[in-house]
Amino acid sequence: MSFFEWDARYELDVESMDDEHKVLIAKMNRTYDLVARQAAQSECLEALDDFIAYTSTHFADEEKFMQRMAYPQFDMHRSLHQSLIGNLEQFREEMRKGALVERELFEFLARWLKGHIVGVDKSYASFSRSATSMTR
């Protein structure tokens, strides 16, 4: 069983974003698995770096998507993304120094991801569907 399971409540019905969210979750689960089995710190940090890099890529894609449809909450959404990246970089730095932050990191990620997808991401997805139906 994975740390974080994808299920239908996270579906945005925006295929590209749903696909990216699934990859993001897979990368988070890989990082969790390495930490849980007490893999070498270098391996755990490499997986975390990969997760952070993909998260940045996903956020850039999501922000382009929102800009294309002139999403009115874009600035707020982007600031949430920037905040998460900052938090992830802090966790990475603490792990690099040998601090035991894994439990806090994964609890934070699970809360953040669930709240972000179900809350703010669903909002832009709904806006997208409304905008698309109005142009038909």
C-alpha positions in Angstrom: 0.0 0.0 0.0 1.3 3.4 -0.9 1.6 6.4 1.4 -0.9 8.4 -0.7 -3.5 6.7 -2.8 -5.1 8.4 -5.8 -8.9 8.2 -6.0 -11.8 9.7 -7.8 -12.3 12.6 -5.4 -9.0 14.1 -6.8 -10.2 14.0 -10.4 -10.3 17.4 -12.0 -11.6 16.2 -15.3 -8.6 18.1 -16.8 -6.7 15.2 -18.3 -3.3 16.8 -18.4 -3.5 18.0 -14.8 -4.9 14.7 -13.5 -2.1 12.9 -15.2 0.5 15.2 -13.7 -1.1 14.9 -10.3 -0.8 11.1 -10.6 2.9 11.4 -11.4 3.4 13.8 -8.5 1.8 11.3 -6.1 3.9 8.5 -7.5 7.1 10.5 -6.9 5.9 11.4 -3.4 5.2 7.7 -2.7 8.7 6.7 -4.0 10.3 9.2 -1.7 8.2 8.0 1.2 9.1 4.4 0.5 12.8 5.1 0.5 12.6 7.0 3.7 10.4 4.4 5.4 12.8 1.6 4.6 15.7 3.8 5.8 17.5 4.0 2.5 20.8 5.9 2.3 20.3 9.6 2.9 21.7 10.4 -0.6 19.1 8.2 -2.2 16.3 9.8 -0.1 17.5 13.3 -1.0 17.8 12.4 -4.6 14.1 11.2 -4.6 13.0 14.3 -2.8 14.9 16.5 -5.3 13.1 14.7 -8.1 9.8 15.2 -6.4 10.5 18.9 -5.9 11.7 19.3 -9.5 8.6 17.6 -10.8 6.4 19.7 -8.5 7.9 22.9 -10.0 7.3 21.6 -13.5 3.8 20.7 -12.7 3.1 24.1 -11.1 4.5 25.8 -14.2 2.2 23.7 -16.4 -0.8 24.4 -14.2 -0.1 28.1 -14.2 0.1 28.2 -18.0 -3.2 26.4 -18.1 -4.8 29.0 -15.8 -3.3 31.9 -17.7 -4.6 30.6 -21.0 -8.2 30.8 -19.6 -7.6 34.1 -17.7 -8.4 32.4 -14.4 -9.3 35.2 -12.0 -7.7 33.6 -9.0 -4.4 33.0 -10.7 -2.2 35.2 -8.5 -3.5 33.6 -5.3 -3.0 30.2 -6.7 0.5 30.9 -7.9 1.4 32.3 -4.4 0.3 29.0 -2.9 2.6 27.1 -5.3 5.5 29.4 -4.4 4.8 28.8 -0.7 4.8 25.1 -1.1 8.1 25.1 -3.1 9.6 27.2 -0.3 8.4 24.7 2.4 9.7 21.8 0.4 13.1 23.4 0.0 13.2 24.0 3.8 12.4 20.3 4.5 15.1 19.3 2.0 17.7 21.5 3.7 16.8 20.1 7.1 17.0 16.5 5.8 20.4 17.3 4.2 21.6 18.5 7.6 20.5 15.2 9.1 17.4 16.4 10.9 14.6 13.8 11.4 11.8 15.7 9.6 10.4 12.9 7.5 7.2 12.4 9.6 6.5 16.2 9.5 7.3 16.3 5.8 4.9 13.6 4.7 2.1 14.7 7.0 2.5 18.2 5.6 2.5 16.9 2.0 -0.6 14.7 2.5 -2.5 17.5 4.1 -1.4 20.1 1.5 -2.0 17.9 -1.5 -5.4 16.8 -0.5 -6.5 20.3 0.4 -4.9 21.8 -2.7 -6.4 19.4 -5.2 -9.8 19.2 -3.7 -9.9 22.9 -2.9 -8.1 25.3 -5.1 -7.4 23.0 -8.1 -11.0 22.0 -8.4 -11.9 25.7 -8.5 -9.8 26.3 -11.6 -11.1 23.1 -13.2 -14.7 24.2 -12.6 -13.8 27.7 -14.1 -12.3 25.9 -17.1 -15.4 23.9 -17.7 -17.6 27.0 -17.4 -15.4 29.0 -19.8 -15.4 26.1 -22.3 -19.2 25.7 -22.2 -19.7 29.4 -22.8 -17.5 29.4 -25.9 -19.5 26.6 -27.5 
